[in-house]
Amino acid sequence: MLELLTNPDAWIALATLTLLEIVLGIDNIVFIAILASRLPVEKQAIAYRLGLLGAMVTRIALLMTINWVMQLTDPLFEILEHTFSGRDLILLGGGLFLIAKSTQEMYEKIEGAPDGDIQGWFNGLAGVVAQIMLLNIRFRAKQDPA
């Protein structure tokens, strides 16, 4: 154990993980602020608080299950000579969600969606918190070693 404290590689790994956590934490705050701002003013504060709470809960839950998720490497099926495992499907689903969400946000910024035009459950308070939790899972799964 003492060797670990004197190993420079361990300190570099710790510094790298700390930097990643800081960057992802800032990214979470920015994303939560963007999504919360789309809600009516009276719901923004609660969305921000619930978003932070949801992000924390999903990070803790993912930390407890990340070892299991990363072991999902058994091939499930093959497409064009590429095998897909459970881990691949989780990362692929999260990546597709990020692409869809980014495209939607850019479209709304460019096209200038009218303020207060919140429709559907995905843009309500529950939807905003769910999106925050999904993105937090995706970012966390991408950060941890495969």
C-alpha positions in Angstrom: 0.0 0.0 0.0 2.9 2.4 0.8 4.3 1.8 -2.7 1.0 3.2 -4.1 1.6 6.5 -2.3 5.1 6.9 -3.7 4.2 5.8 -7.2 4.2 8.8 -9.6 1.8 7.0 -12.0 -0.8 6.7 -9.2 -0.6 10.5 -8.5 -0.9 11.3 -12.2 -3.9 9.0 -12.5 -5.5 10.7 -9.4 -4.8 14.2 -10.9 -6.3 13.1 -14.2 -9.4 11.7 -12.6 -9.8 14.8 -10.4 -9.5 17.1 -13.5 -12.1 15.0 -15.3 -14.5 15.2 -12.4 -14.1 19.0 -12.2 -14.7 19.4 -16.0 -17.7 17.0 -15.9 -19.1 18.9 -12.8 -18.9 22.2 -14.6 -20.4 20.7 -17.7 -23.3 19.3 -15.5 -23.9 22.8 -14.1 -24.0 24.4 -17.5 -26.3 21.7 -18.9 -28.6 21.9 -15.9 -28.8 25.7 -16.3 -29.6 25.4 -20.0 -32.4 22.9 -19.5 -33.8 24.7 -16.4 -33.9 28.0 -18.3 -36.4 26.4 -20.7 -39.0 26.0 -18.0 -41.3 28.6 -16.6 -39.5 31.0 -14.1 -41.3 29.6 -11.1 -40.1 26.0 -11.9 -36.5 26.9 -12.7 -35.1 26.9 -9.1 -36.7 23.5 -8.3 -35.5 22.1 -11.6 -32.0 23.2 -10.9 -32.0 21.7 -7.4 -33.6 18.4 -8.6 -31.2 18.3 -11.5 -28.2 18.6 -9.1 -29.7 15.9 -6.8 -30.5 13.7 -9.8 -27.0 14.1 -11.1 -25.5 13.2 -7.7 -27.8 10.1 -7.4 -27.0 8.8 -10.8 -23.3 9.3 -10.3 -23.4 7.4 -7.0 -25.5 4.6 -8.5 -23.3 4.3 -11.5 -20.2 4.2 -9.4 -21.7 1.3 -7.5 -22.5 -0.6 -10.7 -19.7 0.5 -13.1 -17.7 -2.6 -12.5 -20.7 -4.7 -13.5 -21.4 -2.6 -16.6 -17.8 -2.7 -17.8 -17.9 -6.5 -17.6 -20.7 -6.7 -20.1 -18.3 -7.7 -22.8 -19.8 -10.9 -23.9 -21.0 -10.6 -27.6 -24.8 -10.4 -27.9 -25.0 -10.1 -31.7 -22.9 -9.2 -34.8 -23.5 -6.7 -37.6 -21.1 -6.5 -40.5 -18.4 -8.5 -38.7 -18.6 -6.2 -35.6 -19.8 -7.8 -32.4 -21.9 -5.8 -29.9 -21.9 -6.4 -26.2 -24.1 -5.0 -23.5 -21.4 -2.3 -22.7 -21.3 -1.3 -26.4 -25.1 -0.9 -26.5 -25.1 1.3 -23.3 -22.4 3.5 -24.8 -24.1 3.6 -28.2 -27.5 4.5 -26.7 -25.9 7.2 -24.7 -24.0 8.6 -27.6 -27.1 8.6 -29.8 -29.0 10.5 -27.0 -26.2 13.1 -26.9 -26.3 13.6 -30.6 -30.1 13.9 -30.6 -30.1 16.3 -27.6 -27.3 18.5 -29.1 -29.0 18.7 -32.4 -32.3 19.6 -30.8 -30.6 22.3 -28.7 -28.8 23.8 -31.7 -31.9 23.7 -33.8 -33.9 25.6 -31.1 -31.1 28.2 -30.7 -30.8 28.8 -34.5 -34.5 28.7 -35.3 -35.4 30.7 -32.3 -38.1 28.6 -30.7 -40.6 30.9 -28.9 -40.1 31.3 -25.2 -42.5 29.4 -23.0 -43.3 27.0 -25.8 -42.7 24.0 -23.6 -44.6 21.0 -24.8 -44.6 17.3 -23.9 -43.3 15.5 -20.8 -39.7 15.6 -22.0 -39.6 19.4 -21.7 -41.5 19.6 -18.4 -39.9 19.4 -15.0 -39.8 15.6 -14.9 -38.4 15.5 -18.4 -35.6 18.0 -17.6 -34.5 16.1 -14.5 -34.6 12.8 -16.5 -32.5 14.3 -19.3 -29.9 15.5 -16.7 -29.8 12.1 -15.2 -29.4 10.3 -18.6 -26.6 12.7 -19.6 -24.8 12.2 -16.3 -24.9 8.5 -16.8 -23.6 8.8 -20.3 -20.7 11.2 -19.4 -19.8 9.0 -16.4 -19.8 5.8 -18.5 -17.6 7.4 -21.1 -15.1 8.6 -18.5 -14.5 5.3 -16.8 -12.0 2.9 -18.4 -13.4 0.2 -20.7 
